[in-house]
Amino acid sequence: MNRGHHMEPPLYVNYSNTTTMAMLCVGISGVVDILVHHGAPLPQDIEYLIGCLSFVVEAVLFKFHLHGRTELDVLIHTLLLYVVYVNVIIIIMEIRYRHSITVALARSYTVLLQGTWFWQAGFLLYNPLPGAVPWEGDNHEQMMVVTMMFAWHMAAVFVIMVCIGAVVAALQTRCSRLQMSADADTYDGVRLLRRNGEMHASSVDYDAELDSDSDTVDFVRPSVSLSVKSAAVRHDDDDIVQ
């Protein structure tokens, strides 16, 4: 570089936008979740701590990302900050109530709300559509509209989660009924009775043979008549009662 000449522009011209790169903590949180799922030797509850740290970093970045911005820009980021704060609290609660479906759904709600509002913020501040009229940064009426749009996002995310839950519940119910129907066809009338440490079959349709070297049960159709087998079943039941 020669003195007296202008310096070359830096690689990142707008340094205020580079702070979003620090949100890689969210990616690290995802990696930790995968490792914990596959049984990696990590400290207990590390996935919750990393997840909480990710959102704390996000909150700090966006909190100090607003210097010199317009009122509309500050409002959009402030609404996002509220969601991030709630998300941190929910993750802390999830460490204590990790088996609570309500807490888990609350975290899903806040994360999904963050995602939809990120998209909305991009269109409000940097609309990529050709011919789009930019929003006025200091217009109070438009700021009120933005606040109303955030409320719409909150309601829409709730409706989306209810719809997803309804679809999942319907599919689970249907699959359970099909499985129960298949089990009824396969094990119709089969009853295994324990006597003197051994398993004995009692059925009007099938005989069951238990392999002592495995956990499988082999079902074979008997060659005896129905009346003879029914009598044998009653005899086995009488022996058990005695």
C-alpha positions in Angstrom: 0.0 0.0 0.0 1.4 3.4 -1.0 1.2 6.4 1.2 -0.9 9.3 -0.2 -3.4 7.0 -1.9 -6.8 5.8 -0.6 -6.9 2.5 1.2 -8.5 -0.4 -0.5 -12.1 -1.0 0.7 -12.2 -3.7 3.3 -13.6 -7.1 2.6 -16.7 -6.3 4.7 -17.8 -2.9 3.7 -20.7 -2.7 6.1 -19.3 -3.9 9.4 -22.7 -3.7 11.1 -23.9 -6.6 9.0 -21.0 -8.9 9.9 -22.4 -9.3 13.4 -24.9 -11.8 12.0 -22.0 -14.2 11.3 -21.5 -14.6 15.0 -24.9 -16.4 15.0 -22.9 -19.5 14.1 -23.6 -20.5 17.7 -27.0 -21.6 16.5 -25.2 -24.0 14.1 -23.0 -25.2 16.9 -26.1 -25.9 19.0 -27.4 -28.1 16.2 -24.2 -30.1 16.0 -24.3 -30.7 19.8 -27.9 -31.9 19.5 -26.9 -34.4 16.9 -23.9 -35.6 19.0 -26.1 -36.0 22.0 -28.7 -37.9 20.0 -26.0 -40.4 18.9 -24.7 -40.9 22.4 -21.5 -38.9 22.3 -19.7 -38.6 25.7 -20.8 -35.1 26.5 -21.8 -33.5 29.8 -25.4 -33.8 30.9 -27.7 -31.1 29.7 -25.1 -29.6 27.4 -27.6 -29.3 24.6 -29.8 -27.1 26.7 -26.9 -24.9 27.8 -25.6 -24.5 24.2 -29.1 -23.7 23.0 -29.5 -21.1 25.7 -26.1 -19.6 24.9 -27.0 -19.3 21.2 -30.1 -17.2 21.9 -28.2 -15.1 24.5 -25.6 -14.3 21.8 -28.4 -13.5 19.3 -30.0 -11.1 21.8 -26.8 -9.3 22.5 -26.0 -8.9 18.8 -29.4 -7.5 17.9 -29.5 -5.3 21.0 -26.4 -3.4 20.0 -27.1 -3.7 16.3 -29.5 -0.7 16.3 -27.2 2.3 16.7 -28.0 5.0 14.2 -31.0 3.1 12.7 -34.4 4.5 11.9 -37.3 4.2 14.3 -38.9 1.5 12.1 -35.7 -0.5 12.0 -35.4 -0.3 15.8 -39.0 -1.4 16.2 -38.6 -4.4 14.0 -35.5 -5.6 15.9 -37.0 -4.8 19.3 -40.0 -7.0 18.5 -37.5 -9.8 17.6 -35.6 -9.2 20.8 -38.8 -9.8 22.8 -39.2 -13.2 21.2 -35.5 -14.1 21.8 -35.8 -13.2 25.5 -38.8 -15.4 25.9 -36.9 -18.2 24.1 -34.1 -18.0 26.6 -36.5 -18.2 29.5 -38.2 -21.2 28.0 -35.0 -23.1 27.4 -34.0 -22.6 31.1 -37.5 -23.9 32.1 -37.0 -26.9 29.8 -34.0 -28.0 31.7 -36.2 -28.3 34.8 -39.3 -29.6 33.0 -37.8 -31.5 30.1 -40.7 -34.0 29.9 -43.3 -31.3 29.7 -45.0 -31.1 26.3 -46.2 -27.6 27.0 -42.7 -26.2 27.5 -41.4 -28.1 24.4 -44.2 -26.7 22.3 -43.6 -23.2 23.7 -40.0 -23.4 22.5 -41.1 -24.6 19.1 -43.5 -21.7 18.9 -40.9 -19.0 19.7 -38.4 -20.4 17.3 -40.9 -20.6 14.5 -42.0 -17.1 15.3 -38.4 -15.9 15.0 -38.1 -17.5 11.6 -41.3 -16.0 10.2 -40.4 -12.5 11.6 -36.9 -12.7 10.1 -38.5 -13.1 6.7 -40.9 -10.3 7.4 -38.1 -8.0 8.5 -36.2 -8.7 5.4 -39.1 -7.7 3.2 -39.8 -4.6 5.3 -36.3 -3.3 5.3 -34.8 -4.6 2.1 -37.7 -5.6 -0.2 -36.2 -7.5 -3.2 -39.3 -7.3 -5.3 -39.0 -4.9 -8.3 -41.0 -1.7 -8.0 -41.6 -2.2 -4.3 -42.2 1.1 -2.4 -39.8 1.4 0.6 -41.2 1.9 4.0 -40.7 5.3 5.7 -38.4 4.8 8.6 -39.9 7.5 10.8 -43.6 7.2 9.9 -45.6 6.6 13.0 -48.6 5.1 11.1 -46.4 2.6 9.3 -44.8 1.7 12.6 -48.3 0.9 14.0 -48.9 -1.3 10.9 -45.6 -3.2 11.6 -46.7 -3.8 15.2 -50.0 -5.2 13.9 -48.2 -7.4 11.4 -46.2 -8.9 14.3 -49.4 -9.7 16.1 -50.6 -11.4 12.9 -47.4 -13.5 12.9 -48.0 -14.6 16.4 -51.6 -15.7 15.6 -50.5 -17.3 12.3 -47.7 -19.3 14.0 -50.2 -20.6 16.6 -52.7 -21.7 13.9 -49.9 -23.4 12.0 -48.8 -25.4 15.0 -52.4 -26.4 15.8 -52.9 -27.6 12.2 -49.6 -29.6 12.3 -50.7 -31.1 15.6 -54.1 -32.1 14.3 -52.5 -33.7 11.2 -50.0 -35.6 13.3 -52.7 -36.7 15.8 -54.9 -37.9 12.9 -52.1 -39.9 11.3 -51.0 -41.4 14.6 -54.6 -42.5 15.4 -55.0 -44.0 12.0 -51.6 -45.9 12.2 -52.5 -47.1 15.7 -55.8 -48.5 14.5 -54.2 -50.2 11.5 -51.5 -51.7 13.8 -54.1 -53.0 16.3 -56.1 -54.5 13.4 -53.0 -56.3 12.1 -52.1 -57.5 15.6 -55.7 -58.8 16.1 -55.4 -60.8 12.8 -52.0 -62.2 13.7 -52.6 -63.1 17.4 -56.2 -63.9 17.3 -57.1 -66.3 20.2 -53.5 -66.8 21.3 -52.8 -66.8 25.0 -49.5 -67.9 26.5 -49.7 -69.3 30.0 -46.7 -69.7 32.4 -46.5 -72.9 34.4 -43.5 -74.1 36.4 -41.2 -71.5 34.7 -42.2 -72.7 31.2 -44.5 -71.1 28.6 -47.5 -73.1 27.4 -49.8 -72.2 24.5 -53.5 -71.8 25.1 -55.5 -71.0 21.9 -58.4 -72.1 19.9 -56.8 -71.2 16.6 -53.0 -71.6 16.9 -50.4 -73.4 19.0 -47.4 -71.4 20.2 -43.9 -72.7 20.6 -41.4 -70.7 22.6 -37.7 -71.1 21.7 -35.8 -71.0 25.0 -32.7 -69.7 23.2 -34.5 -66.6 21.8 -37.3 -64.2 22.5 -39.3 -65.3 19.4 -42.6 -67.2 19.5 -43.4 -69.5 16.6 -47.0 -70.0 15.8 -48.0 -73.2 14.0 -51.5 -74.3 12.9 -52.4 -77.5 14.8 -53.3 -80.7 13.1 -55.8 -81.7 15.8 -59.4 -81.0 15.6 -61.0 -77.9 17.3 -62.9 -80.0 19.9 -59.8 -81.9 20.9 -57.7 -78.8 21.3 -60.3 -77.0 23.2 -60.4 -79.9 25.7 -56.7 -79.7 26.0 -56.8 -76.0 26.7 -59.4 -76.5 29.4 -57.2 -79.2 30.9 -54.2 -76.9 31.0 -56.3 -74.2 32.6 -57.5 -76.6 35.3 -53.9 -77.6 36.0 -52.9 -74.0 36.5 -55.8 -73.3 38.8 -54.8 -76.4 40.9 
